């Protein structure tokens, strides 16, 4: 045999040949191992997703706190909740020189030994040899550890049995059965492999789905399997449910589903609120202010049968309704001086007010916002984009405000509690990637703050800049937020397609999100709560009511006032905030009025109305009402006036995000100082131009003066006991004025004044 002169090349060629033979041998060995494995049961389908992903899910290995972390744990990284099976396969088979898997002796695989605690494992024992998770992994290893393939289909949905959601006093435990339905029409019992995640710490649930609540009432549970999730709102009654009854009458279409749900658990609603409570509630919810003493007395003392509906119509037509509901839009659309500058805030605020005043249909209103271009001064809707400086922020804001979706989780990984993937997120962001800005000038006050803008800007549309998927680098074409959506046709400005799709009569999600937002502001809680968190694992409390509201609102051309009128005319809206012993102590049933603290602006104006002296606000004319302020709350370092400090203490948002959650109703020590020891309150109570001085100078019976104060502050007369106590306190104070000042201070600090009943 002739030996080549170039022996180096000969050695390389020989090495390649030997390696090739080893690869062939290894492949044949793998096949032999697979063939030698014990025959699988015909009903068991071995696949990476059903065996490996589900087992790692069940054991908790691919959660964010473990190997599903962005950087993995202990050198072993898995995708979060198995969202990238091919990457997980590579980590298992090829990571750490393939030491995690032993296909020759499957039971010696590191993934099994560590999982069952046979060798040291920081995560501890995750399963036993008899557990379904171990058996699923072992079966996959015995089958030759097949890679993920196109045949690894995922379930279409989950069915959880029993289907009942209400359980009587004798039912203290519930065994759940979980059925996975597959695209080919088959079903599989996956009870032992499903994951059970309590939404309430009072729930005990076993790995095999035995549920045991430790308290009676509403409990929540999420059941998931291979990326499909189902939320279970369950009610465990403290009594046997024999004859469902409720005191709430189903007098309107809104009441019918609420009455039916209360009846299903054998519960009663609270009684209807009294007239003095209702008149105060309507003025606050529709006009953003307290009724005057005269207005409250006129309503309470009227015998007209239509007095309630007449007042509703009058308030809906009032200028205050425009101011108050503009304030609500301004919060979520980020009408703030820091990013828009004072001139932009003025133009945008005026445009919002005019839209509410003109009863502009909400679908038209949203289309004008989403497709706006031009000067932020001469075309005010463009200020919506001025506050959102990148495609991701724009996409998240549009999804949150107009569809009720929280997309931000999908920026880094597939959404763990919803259907949205990273691909969905970046395709949606691509829709808004062509928006750009021509900055005419920027005379910012703080050179270190790059988010501050002062000066006119031109919002324009340039070439769409497709956003890259961070996992694979693929450029994602613009798509609507639908699971089987196609790319958009308008390559120049896909926002136009999006605006038309989003506001179309056929897009029920837009209508559902908007009516839920309106319902939240009037009822104190949304049918979906929080209002911007629509997802499969956070279902509506009354899904049939939400769908009915959405469809009727579409039929009435997206009319805000029509929807408000329907809600406040319902019996559910008119309920007392004091539940009866038979009323479920759960806000989601709407069996009683949800009590909440007044919004900062309402409380500030209410104080001013009672005292007859307005709070001063920075850079605003004297007498400006808090609900009329266009901009968000200023930063603490810029607060100079008593009015701005008051609003800051009581949770007026800075409008840094497009989220209702930024407005705070929490209690704090600073609020106590503002109310009880605040200089502005004390000073205005003693102000010589205020109401208390004028009352003290009037030559009228003390009972009449006390009664007027009660009607002004609480929209009702004093009870006999309150009248006597107030008379005694004023008499003992030494002077009528001092006594009236003390009474006023007590009323302003009472729960009845501070809370919205």
C-alpha positions in Angstrom: 0.0 0.0 0.0 1.4 3.3 -1.0 1.9 5.7 1.9 1.1 9.4 1.3 4.0 11.7 1.6 1.9 14.1 3.7 1.6 12.0 6.8 0.0 14.8 8.7 -3.0 14.8 6.4 -3.0 10.9 6.6 -3.3 11.1 10.4 -6.2 13.7 10.2 -8.0 11.5 7.7 -7.6 8.4 9.8 -8.8 10.3 12.9 -11.9 11.5 11.0 -12.7 8.0 9.8 -12.3 6.5 13.3 -14.6 9.2 14.7 -17.2 8.6 12.0 -17.2 4.9 12.8 -17.7 5.7 16.5 -20.6 7.9 15.6 -22.2 5.2 13.6 -21.6 2.6 16.4 -23.0 5.0 19.0 -26.1 5.5 16.8 -26.6 1.8 16.4 -26.1 1.3 20.2 -28.7 4.0 20.9 -31.2 2.3 18.6 -30.4 -1.1 20.3 -31.0 0.4 23.7 -34.3 1.8 22.5 -35.3 -1.5 21.0 -34.2 -3.5 24.1 -36.3 -1.3 26.4 -39.3 -2.9 28.0 -42.4 -2.6 25.8 -44.4 0.5 26.6 -48.1 0.4 27.4 -50.1 1.2 24.3 -51.8 4.1 26.2 -48.6 5.7 27.1 -47.1 8.1 24.6 -43.4 8.8 25.2 -42.4 12.3 24.3 -40.1 15.0 25.6 -43.0 17.3 26.6 -45.2 14.7 28.2 -42.4 12.9 30.0 -39.6 15.3 30.7 -41.2 18.8 30.7 -44.2 17.6 32.7 -41.9 15.8 35.2 -39.6 18.8 35.6 -42.7 21.0 36.0 -44.1 18.7 38.7 -40.8 18.5 40.6 -40.5 22.3 40.4 -37.1 22.1 38.7 -37.8 24.6 35.9 -39.2 27.4 38.1 -37.6 30.8 38.4 -36.3 30.0 41.9 -34.5 26.9 40.6 -33.0 25.9 37.3 -35.5 27.9 35.4 -33.7 31.0 36.6 -32.3 33.3 33.9 -28.8 32.0 34.9 -29.8 28.6 36.0 -28.6 27.0 39.2 -25.4 24.9 39.9 -24.4 25.1 36.2 -27.7 23.5 35.1 -30.1 25.8 33.2 -33.6 25.1 32.1 -36.1 27.3 30.3 -38.8 28.8 32.6 -41.6 26.3 32.9 -40.4 24.4 29.9 -41.0 27.1 27.3 -38.0 26.1 25.2 -37.9 22.2 25.0 -35.1 22.0 22.5 -32.9 24.1 24.8 -33.8 21.9 27.7 -33.0 18.8 25.7 -29.6 20.1 24.9 -29.0 21.0 28.6 -29.9 17.5 29.7 -28.2 15.5 26.9 -25.1 17.6 26.2 -24.5 19.9 29.1 -21.6 19.0 31.5 -20.3 16.5 28.8 -23.6 14.6 28.9 -23.2 13.4 32.5 -26.8 14.1 33.4 -28.2 11.3 31.3 -27.1 7.6 31.1 -29.0 5.9 28.4 -27.2 2.6 29.0 -28.2 2.4 32.6 -31.1 4.9 32.9 -31.4 4.6 36.7 -27.9 5.9 37.1 -28.7 9.1 35.3 -27.8 12.2 37.3 -31.1 13.8 36.7 -32.8 10.9 38.5 -30.1 10.4 41.3 -30.2 14.1 42.2 -33.9 14.4 41.9 -34.6 11.5 44.3 -31.9 12.7 46.7 -29.5 9.7 46.2 -26.6 12.1 45.9 -26.1 15.7 47.1 -28.5 18.2 45.6 -28.9 21.8 46.7 -32.6 21.6 45.8 -33.2 18.6 48.0 -35.3 15.6 47.2 -37.8 16.4 44.5 -39.4 13.0 43.9 -39.4 9.4 45.0 -38.9 6.4 42.7 -42.6 5.6 43.0 -43.7 9.1 42.1 -45.2 9.8 38.7 -42.5 12.4 37.9 -39.7 9.8 38.4 -41.5 7.2 36.4 -42.1 9.6 33.5 -38.4 10.6 33.4 -37.4 6.9 33.7 -39.7 5.9 30.9 -38.2 8.6 28.6 -34.7 7.4 29.4 -35.6 3.8 28.7 -37.1 4.8 25.4 -33.7 6.2 24.3 -34.2 9.8 25.5 -35.9 11.0 22.3 -35.5 14.6 21.4 -38.5 17.0 21.1 -40.2 16.7 17.8 -43.2 18.2 15.9 -45.3 15.3 17.2 -44.9 16.6 20.8 -48.3 18.3 20.8 -49.6 20.3 23.7 -53.1 20.0 25.2 -55.8 22.2 23.9 -57.4 22.7 27.3 -57.8 21.2 30.7 -61.0 19.9 32.3 -61.1 19.8 36.1 -63.7 17.7 37.9 -65.9 18.1 39.8 -67.3 21.0 37.8 -69.3 22.4 40.8 -67.8 25.5 42.4 -69.9 25.7 45.5 -69.6 23.3 48.4 -71.7 23.0 51.6 -70.7 22.7 55.2 -70.4 18.9 55.0 -67.9 19.0 52.1 -64.5 19.8 53.7 -62.3 18.0 51.2 -62.5 17.8 47.4 -60.6 15.4 45.2 -59.9 17.0 41.9 -59.5 15.1 38.6 -57.7 16.8 35.8 -58.3 15.7 32.2 -56.0 17.0 29.4 -57.7 17.2 26.0 -55.4 16.8 22.9 -55.7 18.2 19.4 -56.5 14.7 18.0 -59.6 14.5 20.1 -58.3 12.2 22.7 -58.2 12.8 26.5 -55.8 11.8 29.2 -56.1 11.7 33.0 -53.2 13.9 34.2 -54.2 14.4 37.8 -51.0 13.0 39.1 -48.8 15.1 36.8 -50.8 18.4 37.0 -49.5 21.2 39.2 -51.7 22.8 41.8 -51.0 26.3 42.9 -53.1 27.8 45.6 -54.0 31.5 45.3 -54.8 31.6 49.0 -52.6 30.5 51.9 -55.7 28.9 53.5 -55.8 26.1 50.9 -54.0 22.8 51.4 -53.7 20.7 48.3 -51.8 17.5 47.8 -49.6 16.6 44.9 -52.4 14.4 43.7 -55.1 17.1 43.8 -56.8 16.5 47.1 -58.0 20.0 48.1 -58.7 21.0 51.7 -59.5 24.6 52.7 -58.7 25.6 56.3 -61.4 28.3 56.3 -64.9 28.7 54.8 -65.5 31.2 52.0 -64.0 31.9 48.6 -60.7 30.2 47.8 -58.7 30.3 44.5 -56.6 27.6 42.9 -54.7 27.4 39.6 -54.3 24.0 37.9 -51.7 23.8 35.1 -50.2 21.1 32.9 -47.8 21.6 30.0 -48.4 25.3 29.7 -52.2 25.1 29.8 -53.7 26.7 32.9 -57.2 26.8 34.5 -58.3 28.9 37.4 -60.8 27.5 39.9 -62.7 30.0 42.1 -64.3 27.8 44.7 -66.7 28.7 47.5 -66.9 26.6 50.7 -70.1 27.6 52.6 -70.3 27.4 56.4 -73.8 26.0 56.1 -75.6 23.5 54.0 -77.1 25.1 50.9 -80.6 23.9 50.6 -82.9 26.9 49.6 -80.9 29.6 47.8 -82.4 33.0 48.6 -81.2 36.6 48.3 -82.7 39.9 49.3 -81.4 41.7 46.2 -84.0 41.9 43.4 -83.0 41.3 39.8 -84.7 44.5 38.6 -82.1 45.2 35.9 -80.1 43.1 33.5 -77.0 44.0 35.5 -78.5 42.6 38.7 -79.6 39.2 37.2 -76.2 37.5 37.2 -75.3 39.0 40.6 -78.5 37.8 42.1 -78.0 34.4 40.6 -74.5 34.0 42.0 -75.6 35.1 45.5 -78.5 32.6 45.3 -76.2 29.8 44.2 -74.4 30.0 47.6 -77.5 30.6 49.6 -76.5 34.1 50.5 -78.3 37.4 51.0 -77.2 40.8 50.0 -77.1 43.9 52.1 -80.2 46.1 52.2 -80.5 49.1 50.0 -78.6 52.2 51.1 -80.6 55.2 52.5 -81.3 58.3 50.5 -78.6 60.4 52.2 -76.0 57.7 51.4 -77.2 57.4 47.8 -77.1 61.1 47.1 -73.6 61.5 48.4 -72.5 58.4 46.5 -73.9 59.7 43.2 -72.3 63.1 43.5 -68.9 61.6 44.3 -69.0 59.0 41.6 -70.4 61.1 38.8 -69.3 64.6 39.6 -66.3 64.1 41.8 -67.6 66.3 44.7 -69.8 66.3 47.7 -73.4 67.5 47.3 -74.0 70.8 49.0 -76.3 70.9 52.0 -79.1 72.2 49.9 -78.6 69.6 47.2 -78.5 66.7 49.7 -81.6 68.0 51.6 -83.6 68.5 48.4 -83.0 64.8 47.4 -83.6 63.3 50.8 -86.8 65.2 51.4 -88.2 64.8 47.9 -91.1 62.4 47.4 -90.8 62.1 43.6 -90.6 58.5 42.4 -88.1 59.5 39.7 -85.8 61.6 41.8 -83.0 59.1 41.6 -83.0 58.7 37.8 -83.5 62.5 37.4 -80.4 63.2 39.5 -78.3 60.6 37.6 -79.2 62.3 34.3 -78.5 65.8 35.7 -75.1 64.8 36.9 -74.2 63.0 33.7 -74.9 66.3 31.9 -72.9 68.4 34.4 -69.5 70.0 33.8 -68.2 68.2 36.9 -68.8 64.8 35.2 -66.5 66.0 32.4 -63.8 67.1 34.8 -63.9 64.0 36.9 -63.8 61.4 34.1 -61.1 63.4 32.3 -59.1 63.0 35.5 -59.5 59.2 35.2 -58.3 59.1 31.6 -55.4 61.5 32.4 -54.1 59.0 35.0 -53.7 56.1 32.6 -52.7 58.1 29.6 -49.9 59.7 31.5 -50.8 63.4 31.2 -47.9 64.7 33.1 -45.6 67.8 32.9 -42.4 65.9 33.3 -42.7 64.1 29.9 -45.2 66.4 28.1 -44.1 69.8 29.5 -46.8 72.3 30.8 -47.8 73.3 27.3 -48.3 69.7 26.2 -50.3 68.9 29.4 -52.6 71.9 28.7 -53.2 70.8 25.1 -53.6 67.1 25.9 -55.8 67.9 28.9 -58.0 70.2 26.9 -58.4 67.5 24.2 -59.3 64.9 26.7 -61.9 67.2 28.4 -63.4 68.0 25.0 -63.7 64.4 24.1 -65.6 63.6 27.3 -67.7 66.7 27.0 -68.6 65.9 23.4 -69.5 62.3 24.3 -67.0 61.1 21.7 -67.4 57.3 21.3 -64.6 55.5 23.0 -63.7 53.5 19.9 -63.2 56.7 18.0 -61.3 58.3 20.9 -58.9 55.3 21.0 -58.3 55.3 17.2 -57.4 58.9 17.3 -54.9 58.3 20.0 -53.3 55.3 18.4 -52.9 56.7 14.9 -51.9 60.2 15.9 -48.9 62.0 14.3 -47.7 65.6 14.2 -47.1 68.3 16.7 -47.7 67.7 20.3 -49.0 71.2 20.6 -51.2 71.5 17.5 -52.4 67.8 17.4 -52.9 66.9 21.1 -53.5 63.1 20.8 -49.8 62.8 19.8 -48.9 63.4 23.5 -50.0 59.8 24.1 -46.8 58.7 22.3 -44.7 61.5 23.7 -44.8 59.8 27.1 -44.0 56.4 25.7 -40.4 56.5 24.3 -39.8 53.0 23.0 -41.7 50.2 21.2 -41.8 48.0 24.2 -43.3 50.7 26.5 -45.8 51.6 23.8 -46.9 48.0 23.3 -47.2 47.4 27.1 -49.2 50.6 27.6 -51.7 49.9 24.7 -52.2 46.3 25.8 -52.7 47.3 29.5 -55.0 50.3 29.0 -57.2 49.2 26.0 -57.1 45.4 26.3 -56.5 44.8 30.0 -53.4 42.7 29.3 -50.2 42.8 31.4 -47.6 42.0 28.8 -44.4 42.9 30.6 -43.6 39.3 31.9 -43.4 38.1 28.3 -40.5 40.5 27.6 -38.1 38.1 29.3 -39.9 34.8 29.0 -43.2 33.3 28.1 -45.8 34.6 30.4 -46.1 32.2 33.3 -49.7 32.8 34.0 -51.1 33.6 30.6 -51.0 32.7 26.9 -48.6 35.3 25.8 -45.1 34.2 24.6 -42.0 36.2 23.9 -42.8 36.0 20.2 -46.2 37.6 20.9 -44.5 40.4 22.9 -41.9 41.4 20.3 -44.4 41.1 17.4 -46.7 43.4 19.3 -43.8 45.8 20.0 -42.9 45.8 16.3 -46.3 47.4 15.6 -45.1 50.6 17.4 -41.5 50.5 16.3 -41.9 53.0 13.6 -42.9 55.9 15.9 -40.2 58.5 16.2 -39.7 62.1 17.4 -38.4 65.3 16.0 -37.5 67.4 19.1 -37.9 71.0 18.2 -36.4 72.1 21.6 -35.8 70.8 25.0 -35.3 73.4 27.7 -35.3 71.0 30.6 -34.9 72.2 34.2 -32.8 69.2 35.3 -29.9 68.5 33.0 -29.4 65.2 34.8 -32.9 63.9 34.1 -33.0 62.6 30.6 -36.7 61.8 30.9 -37.7 65.4 31.3 -38.8 67.2 28.1 -39.7 70.9 27.7 -40.6 72.0 24.2 -42.6 71.1 21.2 -42.1 67.7 19.6 -43.2 66.2 16.3 -44.4 62.6 16.5 -43.8 61.0 13.1 -43.7 57.5 11.6 -40.6 56.1 10.0 -39.7 52.7 8.7 -40.8 49.9 10.9 -37.9 48.6 12.9 -38.7 44.9 13.5 -38.0 43.9 17.1 -35.7 40.9 17.7 -36.6 37.9 19.7 -34.0 37.8 22.4 -33.8 34.0 22.5 -33.1 33.3 18.8 -32.5 36.8 17.3 -35.3 36.4 14.8 -36.9 39.6 13.6 -40.6 39.6 14.6 -43.2 40.9 12.2 -46.0 43.1 13.5 -49.0 41.1 14.6 -52.2 41.7 16.6 -52.6 40.1 20.0 -54.3 36.9 19.0 -53.0 33.4 19.3 -53.4 32.5 15.6 -52.8 36.0 14.2 -51.3 36.7 10.8 -48.9 39.5 10.1 -50.4 43.0 9.4 -50.8 44.2 5.9 -49.9 47.9 6.4 -46.1 47.8 6.2 -45.8 51.6 6.4 -47.8 52.2 9.6 -49.2 49.0 11.2 -50.7 51.2 14.0 -53.6 51.8 11.6 -54.4 48.1 11.3 -54.0 47.7 15.0 -56.3 50.7 15.8 -59.0 49.3 13.5 -58.7 45.8 14.8 -58.6 46.8 18.4 -61.8 49.0 18.3 -63.8 46.8 15.9 -67.2 45.7 17.0 -66.0 42.1 16.7 -63.2 42.6 19.2 -65.0 41.8 22.4 -61.8 42.1 24.5 -61.5 45.8 23.9 -65.2 46.3 25.0 -64.7 43.9 28.0 -61.6 45.8 29.2 -63.3 49.2 28.9 -66.6 48.3 30.6 -64.7 46.6 33.4 -62.7 49.8 33.9 -66.0 51.8 34.2 -67.5 49.2 36.5 -64.4 49.4 38.8 -64.7 53.1 39.2 -68.4 53.0 40.1 -68.5 49.8 42.2 -65.1 49.9 43.9 -64.0 46.6 42.3 -63.9 45.3 38.7 -65.5 42.1 37.5 -61.9 41.3 36.6 -59.7 42.6 39.4 -57.2 44.2 39.0 -58.8 45.8 36.0 -55.7 45.5 33.8 -55.0 41.8 34.5 -57.2 39.8 32.2 -55.8 36.3 31.9 -57.0 32.7 32.0 -55.8 32.4 35.6 -57.7 35.5 36.8 -61.2 34.9 35.5 -64.0 37.4 35.9 -66.3 37.0 39.0 -69.3 37.1 36.7 -68.2 36.2 33.2 -71.7 36.2 31.7 -72.3 39.8 33.1 -69.0 41.0 31.6 -69.8 39.6 28.2 -73.3 41.1 28.3 -72.0 44.5 29.3 -69.5 44.4 26.5 -72.0 43.5 23.9 -74.6 46.1 25.0 -71.9 48.8 25.1 -70.9 47.9 21.5 -74.6 48.1 20.5 -74.7 51.6 22.1 -71.8 52.8 20.1 -69.2 52.7 22.9 -71.1 55.5 24.8 -69.4 56.2 28.2 -72.5 57.9 29.7 -74.8 55.1 28.7 -72.7 52.6 30.5 -72.4 54.7 33.6 -76.2 55.2 33.7 -76.9 51.5 33.4 -74.5 50.6 36.3 -75.7 53.3 38.7 -79.3 52.5 38.0 -78.8 48.9 39.1 -79.8 47.6 42.5 -76.3 46.3 43.1 -75.0 49.8 42.9 -77.5 51.0 45.5 -76.7 48.5 48.2 -75.6 49.5 51.6 -71.9 49.1 52.7 -73.1 47.3 55.8 -73.4 43.5 55.0 -76.0 41.4 56.8 -74.8 38.3 58.7 -75.9 36.2 55.7 -73.9 38.3 53.2 -70.7 36.7 52.0 -67.7 38.6 53.2 -66.2 38.7 49.7 -66.2 41.8 47.5 -66.3 39.6 44.4 -70.0 38.7 45.0 -71.0 42.4 45.0 -73.5 41.6 47.9 -72.6 44.9 49.6 -71.0 48.2 48.7 -67.2 48.1 48.7 -65.9 50.8 51.1 -62.8 52.7 50.0 -61.0 55.9 51.0 -61.8 58.9 48.9 -59.3 59.7 46.1 -56.9 62.4 47.0 -58.6 65.0 44.8 -62.0 64.2 46.1 -60.9 64.5 49.7 -59.1 67.8 49.1 -62.1 69.4 47.4 -64.5 68.0 50.0 -62.4 69.7 52.8 -62.5 72.9 50.8 -66.2 72.7 50.3 -67.0 72.1 53.9 -64.6 74.9 55.1 -65.4 77.4 52.4 -61.7 78.0 51.9 -59.8 76.4 48.9 -56.5 74.7 49.1 -53.7 76.5 47.2 -51.9 74.7 44.4 -48.6 75.6 42.8 -48.8 77.6 39.6 -52.6 77.6 39.7 -55.2 80.4 40.1 -56.8 80.8 43.5 -59.9 78.6 43.8 -58.8 75.9 41.4 -60.4 72.6 42.3 -58.2 69.5 42.7 -60.2 67.4 40.2 -59.5 70.2 37.6 -55.7 69.8 37.8 -54.4 68.6 34.5 -51.0 67.2 35.5 -50.0 64.3 37.7 -48.5 64.7 41.1 -45.2 66.6 41.2 -42.1 65.1 42.8 -41.6 65.7 46.5 -38.7 68.1 45.9 -40.9 70.4 43.9 -43.9 70.5 46.4 -44.3 74.0 47.8 -48.0 74.5 48.4 -50.2 72.9 51.0 -52.5 71.6 48.3 -49.8 69.7 46.4 -48.5 68.2 49.7 -52.0 67.1 50.6 -52.5 65.3 47.3 -49.1 63.7 47.5 -49.8 62.3 51.0 -53.1 60.8 49.8 -51.9 59.0 46.8 -52.3 61.2 43.7 -50.1 59.4 41.1 -47.1 60.9 39.4 -48.3 59.1 36.2 -45.1 57.3 35.7 -46.9 54.3 34.3 -50.1 53.6 32.4 -51.6 51.7 35.4 -54.5 52.3 37.8 -52.4 50.7 40.5 -50.2 53.8 40.7 -53.0 55.7 42.5 -52.7 54.7 46.1 -55.4 54.3 48.6 -53.1 53.0 51.4 -53.0 54.6 54.8 -49.9 56.3 56.0 -48.7 58.4 59.0 -48.3 61.4 56.8 -52.0 61.3 56.1 -52.7 61.4 59.9 -50.5 64.5 60.2 -52.2 66.1 57.2 -55.7 65.6 58.7 -55.3 65.8 62.4 -52.3 68.2 62.8 -52.0 69.6 59.3 -51.5 73.3 59.3 -53.6 73.8 56.2 -56.6 72.2 57.9 -56.3 74.1 61.1 -55.6 77.4 59.3 -58.6 77.0 57.0 -60.9 76.1 59.9 -59.9 79.3 61.7 -59.9 81.4 58.5 -61.9 84.6 58.9 -63.2 84.3 55.4 -64.4 80.7 55.9 -67.7 79.0 56.7 -67.1 78.5 60.4 -66.7 82.2 61.2 -69.8 83.0 59.2 -71.8 80.3 61.0 -70.6 81.5 64.4 -71.8 85.1 63.6 -75.3 84.0 62.6 -77.9 84.7 65.2 -79.7 81.3 64.9 -80.4 78.4 67.3 -77.4 76.3 67.9 -79.3 73.2 66.7 -79.7 74.7 63.3 -76.0 75.5 63.0 -75.0 72.0 64.0 -77.5 70.5 61.6 -76.1 72.6 58.7 -72.6 71.5 59.4 -73.7 67.8 59.4 -75.6 68.3 56.1 -72.6 70.0 54.6 -69.9 67.5 55.7 -71.9 64.2 55.9 -74.9 64.9 53.6 -77.3 64.0 56.5 -78.8 65.5 59.6 -77.3 64.6 63.0 -78.9 61.9 65.1 -80.5 63.0 68.4 -77.5 61.6 70.3 -75.0 63.4 68.0 -77.0 66.7 68.3 -77.0 66.5 72.1 -73.3 65.7 72.2 -72.4 68.5 69.8 -74.5 71.0 71.8 -72.9 70.0 75.0 -69.4 70.2 73.5 -69.9 73.7 72.0 -71.4 75.0 75.2 -68.4 73.7 77.2 -65.9 75.2 74.7 -66.3 78.7 76.0 -67.3 80.4 72.7 -69.6 79.4 70.0 -66.9 79.8 67.3 -64.4 77.7 69.2 -67.0 75.0 69.7 -68.0 75.0 66.0 -64.4 74.8 65.0 -63.9 71.8 67.2 -67.0 70.1 65.8 -65.8 70.8 62.2 -62.4 69.3 63.0 -64.1 66.1 64.4 -66.3 65.8 61.3 -63.4 66.2 58.9 -61.5 63.4 60.7 -64.5 61.0 61.0 -64.5 57.8 59.0 -67.8 58.7 57.5 -66.2 61.8 55.9 -63.0 60.1 54.8 -64.5 57.0 53.3 -66.6 56.5 50.2 -69.6 54.3 51.3 
